[in-house]
Structures are given as C-alpha cells and as structure tokens.
Amino acid sequence: MARVTALETAVAALQALRLAGTTGSGSTSASLAAGGTKAVDCAFKSPMPDTNYTVIAQIDGAQSLLGVITPQYPITTKTTTGCTVTIKNTGLLTLAQTITVQVTAIRLGA
C-alpha cells in the first residue's frame, strides 16, 4: 500500500484547482449626471465555463477634476459570455463622453 504524505495531499489539492479567466470590455457614450448611474454590458473575449466567477472592473476615460466614474460592486449580472457593470458618476459635474469599462473575470476552482 502506498502511503500518502502531507506534501502529496497538498499537491493533489492544488492540482484540483483550475483557474479560468478572460478579459472583455463594453462602452457607452451617454451623458452621466452627477450622482447618476448607468448599466454597461461587457462582452468577454472568450466564454467562462459558468457564472461562478469574480469580476474586476476598470474605467477608461471619463475622469476629470470634478467628475469621476467608478464601477459599483458587487457585479451580480453575469453570464458565460459577459457581465453588466453599473457605473456611477461620483463627481460634481455631468460627464458627456465615451466611457469604456474594461473587465477581467477570474474563476478559481474545479
């Protein structure tokens, strides 16, 4: 009989974890009033295996001295091909320019 050591058990546990991930983006050109929110649909470059993943969002553009757009967490609208990120203008002025949301989806586990 083979004896399983603690190291072998740890290696087996790490091998059982499967990391899946992808990136994607979405954009909107709507005007966003101070304090206003908007949902932005983001499409992934490649599909995720399921909807059990974590999304990290980053805003490109639409940042100024008096206006800042931020992603709102948690991101709950998720499919295997994308997600919807709600953005909010936390600044003092209305921003009217193209806003691009870059997303990274990560799934750890079997």
Secondary structure, DSSP 8 states (H G I E B T S, - for coil): -----HHHHHHHHHHH--EEEEEEEEEE--EE-TT-EEEEEEEESS--SSS--EEEEEEES-B-SS-BEEEEEEEEEE-SSEEEEEEEE-SSS-EES-EEEEEEEEEE--
